[in-house]
Amino acid sequence: MKVLPTARILLVDSQAERRASTRIALTTFGVGAVMEADCLPEVGASDTDLPADILIVQADDPEHVPDNPFRDGGKLPAILIADVPPASLGRTASRAGYDAALDTPLAPRLLYRRIGSVLQRSRRSGRPAAAVAAPAA
């Protein structure tokens, strides 16, 4: 995927060992840069202050999934990783403002592919309407 070698990923996970293994797996697949944070308040609340293209949040408690702090701006896509039954994972992620979700145990290749698809979808939807419209005959 062409967008991933230059992608700047922010990985938020309270477990340092899990965060490190996810970072190593993603860099092995060839993503641009993976930055890490312990918790969402560390990240900040403004996507203009954030040097990332996508946010990935690993939730520790499936009953209390943190809200995506960038859900209102819509400029920073986000992926949720949580141990939630597959039947309700999509609803849980949508309610919390995430663009996509993956369940655990995490398959790094699937995360890599999901990052690519979310980034491509985000970039397509962010283009001006004039660039998307068909040229006049």
Secondary structure, 3 states (H helix, E strand, C coil): CCCHHHCEEEEECCCHHHHHHHHHHHHHHCCCEEEEECCHHHHCCCCCCCCCCEEEEECCCCCCCCCCCCCCCCCCCEEEEECCCHHHHHHHHHHHCCCEEEECCCCHHHHHHHHHHHHHHHHHHHCCHHHHCCCCC
